[in-house]
Amino acid sequence: MENSIGDDWDQRPPEPEKVYELLDSWRRFLDFDYIKVARTLEGEPIGFTMVVPNFNEILARLHGRLGPIGLLKLLYYKKRIKTVRAMIQTVTIPYQGKGVINAMYAAYFDLLRARGVTWVDASTIGMMNF
């Protein structure tokens, strides 16, 4: 989604290899239902969003200890997390301002509500993003 950044000096598109590496290393912890790609009718990707469970809920219970038992608890409690963080959202420049992100988040809200999630932290959205 290299053509989604524009002239924003502090943002660069991630290298695909780095994204795949990150996803692979977090495979046990990510919920792949929380990753969405918007496409045109022809199948061209035009938007990408990713929300992640807020693992701080669990880490607070573990008092920061991630030994073998802590990792098991992390995996066990992962399904009981009630908050998520909107980490990545991007839309290609020709489709920006046309409701693509709104439609993607509408699909999230139905899924999140069904899973009992009560809060979405979107603090990574820039101040200039209206």
DSSP file (Angstrom, degrees, kcal/mol; ACC not computed):
  #  RESIDUE AA STRUCTURE BP1 BP2  ACC     N-H-->O    O-->H-N    N-H-->O    O-->H-N    TCO  KAPPA ALPHA  PHI   PSI    X-CA   Y-CA   Z-CA
    1    1 A M    >         0   0    0      0, 0.0     3,-1.6     0, 0.0     4,-0.2   0.000 360.0 360.0 360.0  41.1    0.0    0.0    0.0
    2    2 A E  G >   +     0   0    0      1,-0.3     3,-0.9     2,-0.1     4,-0.3   0.811 360.0  60.1 -58.9 -32.4    2.9    2.2   -0.8
    3    3 A N  G 3  S+     0   0    0      1,-0.2    90,-2.3     2,-0.1    -1,-0.3   0.098  87.4  78.6 -87.0  26.5    0.7    4.8   -2.5
    4    4 A S  G <  S+     0   0    0     -3,-1.6    87,-0.4    88,-0.3    -1,-0.2   0.488  79.8  65.1-106.4  -4.8   -1.3    5.4    0.6
    5    5 A I    X   -     0   0    0     -3,-0.9     3,-0.7     1,-0.2     2,-0.2   0.901  69.7-179.8 -89.6 -43.5    1.1    7.7    2.5
    6    6 A G  T 3   -     0   0    0     -4,-0.3    -1,-0.2     1,-0.2    -2,-0.1  -0.552  62.7 -26.7  77.7-142.0    1.3   10.9    0.3
    7    7 A D  T 3  S+     0   0    0     -2,-0.2     2,-0.6     3,-0.0    -1,-0.2   0.138  87.0 136.3 -98.6  19.4    3.5   13.7    1.5
    8    8 A D    X   -     0   0    0     -3,-0.7     3,-1.3     1,-0.2    -2,-0.0  -0.576  42.5-156.6 -72.6 113.1    3.5   13.0    5.2
    9    9 A W  T 3  S+     0   0    0     -2,-0.6    -1,-0.2     1,-0.3    -3,-0.0   0.740  86.0  50.7 -65.6 -25.9    7.1   13.4    6.3
   10   10 A D  T 3  S+     0   0    0     -3,-0.0     2,-0.4     2,-0.0    -1,-0.3   0.338  99.7  72.8 -99.8   9.6    6.9   11.2    9.4
   11   11 A Q    <   +     0   0    0     -3,-1.3    -3,-0.0    -5,-0.1    -6,-0.0  -0.980  51.3 176.5-126.5 136.6    5.3    8.2    7.8
   12   12 A R        -     0   0    0     -2,-0.4     3,-0.1    -7,-0.0    -3,-0.0  -0.986  37.8-105.7-131.1 143.3    6.8    5.6    5.5
   13   13 A P        -     0   0    0      0, 0.0     2,-0.1     0, 0.0   -11,-0.1  -0.443  42.3-111.7 -66.7 141.1    5.1    2.5    4.1
   14   14 A P        -     0   0    0      0, 0.0   -12,-0.0     0, 0.0     3,-0.0  -0.429  30.7-106.8 -71.6 148.1    6.3   -0.7    5.8
   15   15 A E    >>  -     0   0    0      1,-0.1     4,-1.8    -2,-0.1     3,-0.8  -0.590  26.0-128.3 -71.9 133.1    8.4   -3.1    3.8
   16   16 A P  H 3> S+     0   0    0      0, 0.0     4,-2.5     0, 0.0     5,-0.2   0.858 108.2  56.5 -52.4 -39.0    6.3   -6.2    3.0
   17   17 A E  H 3> S+     0   0    0      1,-0.2     4,-2.2     2,-0.2     5,-0.1   0.894 106.6  49.6 -61.2 -39.2    9.0   -8.5    4.3
   18   18 A K  H <> S+     0   0    0     -3,-0.8     4,-2.4     2,-0.2    -1,-0.2   0.877 109.7  51.3 -67.4 -37.7    8.9   -6.7    7.6
   19   19 A V  H  X S+     0   0    0     -4,-1.8     4,-2.7     2,-0.2    -2,-0.2   0.938 111.6  46.7 -64.1 -46.6    5.2   -7.0    7.9
   20   20 A Y  H  X S+     0   0    0     -4,-2.5     4,-2.4     1,-0.2    -2,-0.2   0.887 112.1  51.3 -63.0 -38.6    5.3  -10.7    7.1
   21   21 A E  H  X S+     0   0    0     -4,-2.2     4,-2.2    -5,-0.2    -1,-0.2   0.921 111.7  46.8 -63.4 -44.6    8.1  -11.2    9.7
   22   22 A L  H  X S+     0   0    0     -4,-2.4     4,-1.6     2,-0.2    -2,-0.2   0.936 112.8  48.6 -63.1 -47.8    6.1   -9.3   12.3
   23   23 A L  H  < S+     0   0    0     -4,-2.7     4,-0.2     1,-0.2    -2,-0.2   0.893 111.7  50.1 -60.9 -40.1    2.9  -11.3   11.6
   24   24 A D  H >< S+     0   0    0     -4,-2.4     3,-1.0     1,-0.2     4,-0.2   0.905 110.1  49.2 -66.0 -40.8    4.8  -14.6   11.7
   25   25 A S  H 3< S+     0   0    0     -4,-2.2     3,-0.2     1,-0.2    -1,-0.2   0.773 117.7  41.1 -70.9 -24.0    6.4  -13.8   15.1
   26   26 A W  T >X S+     0   0    0     -4,-1.6     4,-2.2     1,-0.2     3,-1.8   0.258  78.5 118.6-103.5  10.3    3.1  -12.8   16.6
   27   27 A R  T <4 S+     0   0    0     -3,-1.0    -1,-0.2     1,-0.3     5,-0.1   0.821  75.0  49.3 -49.0 -42.1    1.0  -15.6   15.0
   28   28 A R  T 34 S+     0   0    0     -3,-0.2    -1,-0.3    -4,-0.2    -2,-0.1   0.730 118.4  39.3 -71.1 -21.5    0.0  -17.1   18.4
   29   29 A F  T <4 S+     0   0    0     -3,-1.8    -2,-0.2    -4,-0.0    -1,-0.2   0.703  97.5  84.4-105.2 -23.2   -1.1  -13.8   19.8
   30   30 A L     <  -     0   0    0     -4,-2.2     2,-0.7    -7,-0.2    22,-0.1  -0.493  66.5-140.1 -82.5 151.6   -2.8  -12.1   16.9
   31   31 A D    >   -     0   0    0     20,-0.3     3,-2.6    -2,-0.2    20,-0.2  -0.944   9.8-156.8-107.5 109.0   -6.4  -12.6   15.9
   32   32 A F  G >  S+     0   0    0     -2,-0.7     3,-1.1     1,-0.3    -1,-0.1   0.620  89.5  70.4 -69.6 -10.5   -6.4  -12.7   12.1
   33   33 A D  G 3  S+     0   0    0      1,-0.2    -1,-0.3     3,-0.0    78,-0.1   0.674  91.4  63.6 -70.0 -16.6  -10.1  -11.7   12.1
   34   34 A Y  G <  S+     0   0    0     -3,-2.6    17,-2.1    17,-0.1     2,-0.5   0.286  87.5  81.8 -91.0   9.1   -8.8   -8.4   13.3
   35   35 A I  E <   -A   50   0A   0     -3,-1.1     2,-0.4    15,-0.2    15,-0.2  -0.973  62.2-177.7-116.0 123.5   -6.9   -7.8   10.1
   36   36 A K  E     -A   49   0A   0     13,-2.5    13,-2.4    -2,-0.5     2,-0.4  -0.952  16.1-166.1-128.0 142.0   -8.9   -6.4    7.2
   37   37 A V  E     -A   48   0A   0     -2,-0.4     2,-0.4    11,-0.2    11,-0.2  -0.994  12.9-150.2-124.2 124.9   -8.1   -5.6    3.6
   38   38 A A  E     -A   47   0A   0      9,-2.2     8,-3.1    -2,-0.4     9,-1.5  -0.768  20.3-173.4 -92.2 139.9  -10.5   -3.5    1.5
   39   39 A R  E     -A   45   0A   0     -2,-0.4     2,-0.1     6,-0.3     5,-0.0  -0.926  24.1-115.2-131.8 155.6  -10.5   -4.2   -2.2
   40   40 A T    >   -     0   0    0      4,-2.2     3,-1.8    -2,-0.3     6,-0.0  -0.276  46.8 -94.6 -74.4 172.9  -12.1   -2.8   -5.4
   41   41 A L  T 3  S+     0   0    0      1,-0.3    -1,-0.1     2,-0.1    -2,-0.0   0.782 129.8  56.6 -60.7 -25.5  -14.6   -4.9   -7.4
   42   42 A E  T 3  S-     0   0    0      2,-0.1    -1,-0.3     1,-0.0     0, 0.0   0.498 123.3-106.6 -84.3  -3.7  -11.6   -5.9   -9.5
   43   43 A G    <   +     0   0    0     -3,-1.8    -2,-0.1     1,-0.3    -1,-0.0   0.497  68.7 147.1  94.1   4.8   -9.7   -7.2   -6.4
   44   44 A E        -     0   0    0      1,-0.1    -4,-2.2     2,-0.0    -1,-0.3  -0.601  52.3-118.8 -74.9 127.8   -7.2   -4.4   -6.1
   45   45 A P  E     +A   39   0A   0      0, 0.0    -6,-0.3     0, 0.0     3,-0.1  -0.492  43.3 161.0 -68.6 131.8   -6.3   -3.7   -2.5
   46   46 A I  E     +     0   0A   0     -8,-3.1    46,-2.7     1,-0.3     2,-0.3   0.476  59.2  28.5-127.1 -10.5   -7.2   -0.1   -1.5
   47   47 A G  E     -AB  38  91A   0     -9,-1.5    -9,-2.2    44,-0.3     2,-0.4  -0.997  52.9-170.8-154.3 151.3   -7.3   -0.2    2.3
   48   48 A F  E     +AB  37  90A   0     42,-2.7    42,-2.2    -2,-0.3     2,-0.3  -0.992   8.5 174.0-144.3 132.5   -5.7   -2.1    5.3
   49   49 A T  E     -AB  36  89A   0    -13,-2.4   -13,-2.5    -2,-0.4     2,-0.3  -0.983   5.3-174.8-136.3 151.8   -6.6   -2.0    9.0
   50   50 A M  E     -AB  35  88A   0     38,-2.4    37,-1.9    -2,-0.3    38,-1.9  -0.948   2.5-176.4-147.5 124.9   -5.4   -4.0   11.9
   51   51 A V  E     - B   0  86A   0    -17,-2.1   -20,-0.3    -2,-0.3    35,-0.2  -0.918  12.6-158.3-114.2 149.3   -6.6   -3.9   15.5
   52   52 A V  E     - B   0  85A   0     33,-2.5    33,-3.0    -2,-0.4   -22,-0.1  -0.946  27.5 -99.0-126.4 146.4   -4.8   -6.0   18.2
   53   53 A P  E     - B   0  84A   0      0, 0.0     2,-1.4     0, 0.0    31,-0.3  -0.344  41.5-112.5 -57.8 143.6   -6.1   -7.2   21.6
   54   54 A N    >   -     0   0    0     29,-2.4     3,-1.7     1,-0.2     4,-0.4  -0.660  34.5-175.2 -82.2  91.5   -4.9   -5.0   24.4
   55   55 A F  T >>  +     0   0    0     -2,-1.4     4,-2.7     1,-0.3     3,-0.6   0.604  69.7  84.3 -67.6 -11.1   -2.5   -7.4   26.1
   56   56 A N  H 3> S+     0   0    0      1,-0.2     4,-2.1     2,-0.2    -1,-0.3   0.824  81.2  64.1 -60.6 -29.0   -1.9   -4.9   28.9
   57   57 A E  H <> S+     0   0    0     -3,-1.7     4,-0.8     1,-0.2    -1,-0.2   0.916 111.0  35.6 -58.0 -42.2   -5.1   -6.2   30.5
   58   58 A I  H <> S+     0   0    0     -3,-0.6     4,-1.8    -4,-0.4     3,-0.4   0.896 112.3  58.0 -79.6 -42.2   -3.4   -9.6   30.9
   59   59 A L  H  X>S+     0   0    0     -4,-2.7     5,-2.0     1,-0.3     4,-0.6   0.848 102.6  56.0 -59.9 -33.7    0.1   -8.2   31.7
   60   60 A A  H ><5S+     0   0    0     -4,-2.1     3,-0.7     1,-0.2    -1,-0.3   0.899 107.5  49.0 -63.9 -39.4   -1.3   -6.3   34.6
   61   61 A R  H 3<5S+     0   0    0     -4,-0.8    -2,-0.2    -3,-0.4    -1,-0.2   0.830 112.8  47.7 -66.2 -31.9   -2.7   -9.6   36.0
   62   62 A L  H ><5S-     0   0    0     -4,-1.8     3,-1.8     8,-0.0    -1,-0.2   0.483 105.7-129.0 -87.8  -3.6    0.7  -11.3   35.5
   63   63 A H  T <<5 -     0   0    0     -3,-0.7    -3,-0.2    -4,-0.6    -4,-0.1   0.834  68.6 -60.4  55.7  34.0    2.5   -8.3   37.1
   64   64 A G  T 3 <S+     0   0    0     -5,-2.0     2,-0.7     1,-0.2    -1,-0.3   0.489 101.4 137.1  78.4   3.3    4.8   -8.3   34.1
   65   65 A R    <   +     0   0    0     -3,-1.8    -1,-0.2    -6,-0.2     0, 0.0  -0.749  25.3 176.0 -90.5 117.2    6.1  -11.9   34.6
   66   66 A L        +     0   0    0     -2,-0.7    -1,-0.1     4,-0.1    -3,-0.0  -0.274  26.8 135.8-116.4  47.3    6.2  -13.8   31.3
   67   67 A G  S  > S-     0   0    0      1,-0.0     4,-2.6     4,-0.0     5,-0.2  -0.008  78.8 -72.6 -72.8-169.1    7.7  -17.1   32.3
   68   68 A P  H  > S+     0   0    0      0, 0.0     4,-1.8     0, 0.0     5,-0.1   0.895 137.6  44.9 -57.7 -42.1    6.3  -20.4   31.0
   69   69 A I  H  > S+     0   0    0      2,-0.2     4,-2.4     1,-0.2     5,-0.2   0.892 111.7  53.5 -69.9 -38.3    3.2  -20.1   33.3
   70   70 A G  H  > S+     0   0    0      1,-0.2     4,-2.5     2,-0.2    -1,-0.2   0.893 107.7  50.4 -61.9 -40.9    2.7  -16.5   32.3
   71   71 A L  H  X S+     0   0    0     -4,-2.6     4,-2.2     2,-0.2    -1,-0.2   0.894 109.9  50.4 -65.3 -39.2    2.8  -17.3   28.6
   72   72 A L  H  X S+     0   0    0     -4,-1.8     4,-2.3    -5,-0.2    -2,-0.2   0.918 111.7  47.9 -63.4 -42.7    0.1  -20.0   29.2
   73   73 A K  H  X S+     0   0    0     -4,-2.4     4,-3.2     2,-0.2     5,-0.2   0.896 108.6  55.4 -63.6 -39.3   -2.0  -17.5   31.1
   74   74 A L  H  X S+     0   0    0     -4,-2.5     4,-1.1     1,-0.2    -2,-0.2   0.931 111.0  43.7 -59.1 -46.7   -1.5  -15.0   28.3
   75   75 A L  H  < S+     0   0    0     -4,-2.2     4,-0.4     2,-0.2    -1,-0.2   0.879 115.5  49.6 -66.1 -37.6   -2.8  -17.5   25.7
   76   76 A Y  H >< S+     0   0    0     -4,-2.3     3,-0.6     1,-0.2    -2,-0.2   0.940 115.7  40.5 -66.6 -47.8   -5.7  -18.5   28.0
   77   77 A Y  H >< S+     0   0    0     -4,-3.2     3,-2.1     1,-0.2     4,-0.3   0.583  89.8  92.0 -80.4  -9.9   -6.9  -15.0   28.8
   78   78 A K  G >< S+     0   0    0     -4,-1.1     3,-1.1     1,-0.3    -1,-0.2   0.867  85.4  52.0 -52.6 -39.9   -6.4  -13.7   25.2
   79   79 A K  G <  S+     0   0    0     -3,-0.6    -1,-0.3    -4,-0.4    -2,-0.1   0.591 106.0  56.6 -73.9  -9.9  -10.0  -14.6   24.4
   80   80 A R  G <  S+     0   0    0     -3,-2.1    -1,-0.2    -4,-0.1     2,-0.2   0.330  73.3 125.6-105.3   6.3  -11.2  -12.6   27.4
   81   81 A I    <   -     0   0    0     -3,-1.1   -26,-0.1    -4,-0.3    -3,-0.0  -0.484  40.9-166.9 -68.4 132.5   -9.6   -9.3   26.5
   82   82 A K        +     0   0    0     -2,-0.2    36,-3.1   -28,-0.2    37,-1.1   0.416  64.9  54.9-104.2  -1.2  -12.3   -6.5   26.5
   83   83 A T  E     - c   0 119A   0     34,-0.2   -29,-2.4   -29,-0.2     2,-0.3  -0.963  60.3-167.5-131.9 151.5  -10.3   -3.8   24.8
   84   84 A V  E     -Bc  53 120A   0     35,-2.1    37,-2.9    -2,-0.3     2,-0.5  -0.920  16.0-132.7-132.4 160.7   -8.5   -3.6   21.5
   85   85 A R  E     -Bc  52 121A   0    -33,-3.0   -33,-2.5    -2,-0.3     2,-1.0  -0.965  13.6-137.1-116.4 127.2   -6.0   -1.1   20.0
   86   86 A A  E     +B   51   0A   0     35,-3.0    38,-0.5    -2,-0.5   -35,-0.2  -0.727  35.5 167.1 -80.0 104.3   -6.4    0.2   16.4
   87   87 A M  E     +     0   0A   0    -37,-1.9     2,-0.4    -2,-1.0    -1,-0.2   0.860  54.5  23.2 -93.1 -39.6   -2.8    0.0   15.4
   88   88 A I  E     +B   50   0A   0    -38,-1.9   -38,-2.4     2,-0.0     2,-0.3  -0.992  54.8 160.3-136.1 134.2   -2.7    0.4   11.6
   89   89 A Q  E     +B   49   0A   0     -2,-0.4     2,-0.3   -40,-0.2   -40,-0.2  -0.933  12.1 156.3-149.9 131.2   -5.1    2.0    9.1
   90   90 A T  E     -B   48   0A   0    -42,-2.2   -42,-2.7    -2,-0.3     2,-0.4  -0.990  17.3-169.8-154.9 146.4   -4.3    3.1    5.6
   91   91 A V  E     -B   47   0A   0    -87,-0.4   -44,-0.3    -2,-0.3     5,-0.1  -0.993  36.6-101.9-135.9 141.0   -6.1    3.7    2.4
   92   92 A T    >>  -     0   0    0    -46,-2.7     3,-1.7    -2,-0.4     4,-0.6  -0.298  39.9-108.8 -62.5 150.0   -4.6    4.4   -1.0
   93   93 A I  G >4 S+     0   0    0    -90,-2.3     3,-1.3     1,-0.3    -1,-0.1   0.845 114.7  56.4 -54.1 -44.5   -4.7    8.1   -2.0
   94   94 A P  G 34 S+     0   0    0      0, 0.0    -1,-0.3     0, 0.0   -90,-0.1   0.763 114.1  41.7 -61.9 -20.7   -7.4    7.8   -4.7
   95   95 A Y  G X4>S+     0   0    0     -3,-1.7     3,-1.3   -49,-0.2     5,-0.5   0.393  84.9 119.6-106.7   1.9   -9.8    6.3   -2.2
   96   96 A Q  T <<5S+     0   0    0     -3,-1.3    -4,-0.0    -4,-0.6    -3,-0.0  -0.426  77.5  20.9 -68.2 142.4   -9.0    8.5    0.8
   97   97 A G  T 3 5S+     0   0    0     -2,-0.1    -1,-0.2     1,-0.0    -4,-0.0   0.611  96.7 102.5  78.0  12.5  -12.0   10.5    2.1
   98   98 A K  T < 5S-     0   0    0     -3,-1.3    -2,-0.1     0, 0.0    -1,-0.0   0.218  99.9 -97.9-114.1  14.0  -14.5    8.1    0.5
   99   99 A G  T  >5S+     0   0    0     -4,-0.1     4,-2.4     3,-0.0     5,-0.2   0.583  82.5 129.4  87.4  10.2  -15.6    6.2    3.5
  100  100 A V  H  ><S+     0   0    0     -5,-0.5     4,-2.2     2,-0.2     5,-0.2   0.953  78.4  44.3 -63.5 -48.9  -13.3    3.1    3.1
  101  101 A I  H  > S+     0   0    0      1,-0.2     4,-2.7     2,-0.2     5,-0.2   0.907 111.6  54.6 -62.3 -41.1  -12.0    3.3    6.6
  102  102 A N  H  > S+     0   0    0      1,-0.2     4,-2.2     2,-0.2    -1,-0.2   0.927 109.3  47.3 -58.4 -45.2  -15.5    3.9    8.0
  103  103 A A  H  X S+     0   0    0     -4,-2.4     4,-1.6     2,-0.2    -1,-0.2   0.887 111.7  50.7 -64.3 -39.0  -16.8    0.7    6.2
  104  104 A M  H  X S+     0   0    0     -4,-2.2     4,-1.5     1,-0.2    -2,-0.2   0.914 112.4  45.8 -66.9 -42.0  -13.8   -1.3    7.5
  105  105 A Y  H  X S+     0   0    0     -4,-2.7     4,-2.7     2,-0.2    -1,-0.2   0.829 105.9  60.1 -71.5 -30.0  -14.4   -0.2   11.1
  106  106 A A  H  X S+     0   0    0     -4,-2.2     4,-1.5    -5,-0.2    -1,-0.2   0.911 105.6  49.0 -60.4 -40.3  -18.1   -0.8   10.8
  107  107 A A  H  X S+     0   0    0     -4,-1.6     4,-1.6     1,-0.2    -1,-0.2   0.876 110.6  51.5 -65.8 -36.7  -17.3   -4.5   10.0
  108  108 A Y  H  X S+     0   0    0     -4,-1.5     4,-3.7     1,-0.2     5,-0.3   0.930 104.0  57.1 -62.7 -45.3  -15.0   -4.5   13.1
  109  109 A F  H  X S+     0   0    0     -4,-2.7     4,-2.7     1,-0.2     5,-0.2   0.887 106.1  48.6 -59.5 -41.0  -17.7   -3.1   15.4
  110  110 A D  H  X S+     0   0    0     -4,-1.5     4,-1.9     2,-0.2    -1,-0.2   0.934 116.3  43.9 -61.9 -45.0  -20.0   -5.9   14.6
  111  111 A L  H  X S+     0   0    0     -4,-1.6     4,-1.3     2,-0.2    -2,-0.2   0.931 115.8  47.0 -64.8 -47.0  -17.3   -8.5   15.2
  112  112 A L  H  <>S+     0   0    0     -4,-3.7     5,-2.5     1,-0.2     4,-0.4   0.903 110.6  51.8 -64.7 -42.5  -16.0   -6.8   18.4
  113  113 A R  H ><5S+     0   0    0     -4,-2.7     3,-1.4    -5,-0.3    -1,-0.2   0.918 108.2  52.1 -60.2 -43.0  -19.5   -6.4   19.9
  114  114 A A  H 3<5S+     0   0    0     -4,-1.9    -1,-0.2     1,-0.3    -2,-0.2   0.787 110.2  49.8 -64.3 -27.2  -20.1  -10.1   19.3
  115  115 A R  T 3<5S-     0   0    0     -4,-1.3    -1,-0.3    -3,-0.3    -2,-0.2   0.385 119.0-109.1 -93.4   3.2  -16.9  -10.9   21.2
  116  116 A G  T < 5 +     0   0    0     -3,-1.4     2,-0.3    -4,-0.4    -3,-0.2   0.624  61.0 158.0  83.1  12.4  -17.7   -8.7   24.1
  117  117 A V      < -     0   0    0     -5,-2.5    -1,-0.3    -6,-0.2   -34,-0.2  -0.555  16.7-178.5 -72.7 133.0  -15.1   -6.0   23.4
  118  118 A T        +     0   0    0    -36,-3.1     2,-0.3    -2,-0.3   -35,-0.2   0.506  58.4  38.2-111.5  -8.2  -16.1   -2.8   25.1
  119  119 A W  E     -c   83   0A   0    -37,-1.1   -35,-2.1     2,-0.0     2,-0.5  -0.995  52.1-162.9-150.8 137.4  -13.4   -0.3   24.1
  120  120 A V  E     -c   84   0A   0     -2,-0.3     2,-0.7   -37,-0.2   -35,-0.2  -0.985  14.2-153.0-120.3 119.8  -11.3    0.6   21.0
  121  121 A D  E     +c   85   0A   0    -37,-2.9   -35,-3.0    -2,-0.5     3,-0.2  -0.832  19.9 170.8 -92.4 116.5   -8.2    2.7   21.6
  122  122 A A    >   +     0   0    0     -2,-0.7     3,-1.6   -37,-0.2    -1,-0.1  -0.190  28.3 133.7-115.1  38.9   -7.4    4.6   18.4
  123  123 A S  T 3   +     0   0    0      1,-0.3    -1,-0.1     0, 0.0   -36,-0.1   0.590  59.1  71.8 -70.7  -9.4   -4.7    6.8   19.9
  124  124 A T  T 3  S+     0   0    0    -38,-0.5     2,-0.4    -3,-0.2    -1,-0.3   0.446  70.6 109.7 -85.3   2.0   -2.3    6.2   17.0
  125  125 A I  S <  S-     0   0    0     -3,-1.6    -3,-0.0     1,-0.1   -37,-0.0  -0.656  75.8-115.2 -79.7 129.1   -4.5    8.4   14.6
  126  126 A G    >   -     0   0    0     -2,-0.4     3,-1.4     1,-0.1    -1,-0.1  -0.192  14.3-119.9 -65.1 153.6   -2.7   11.6   13.8
  127  127 A M  T 3  S+     0   0    0      1,-0.3    -1,-0.1     3,-0.0    -2,-0.0   0.792 112.9  54.5 -63.3 -28.8   -4.0   15.0   14.9
  128  128 A M  T 3  S+     0   0    0      1,-0.1     2,-1.1     2,-0.0    -1,-0.3   0.464  82.1 100.8 -86.4  -1.6   -4.3   16.2   11.3
  129  129 A N    <         0   0    0     -3,-1.4    -1,-0.1     1,-0.2    -4,-0.0  -0.733 360.0 360.0 -88.3  99.1   -6.4   13.2   10.3
  130  130 A F              0   0    0     -2,-1.1    -1,-0.2     0, 0.0    -3,-0.0   0.466 360.0 360.0 -80.3 360.0  -10.0   14.6   10.2
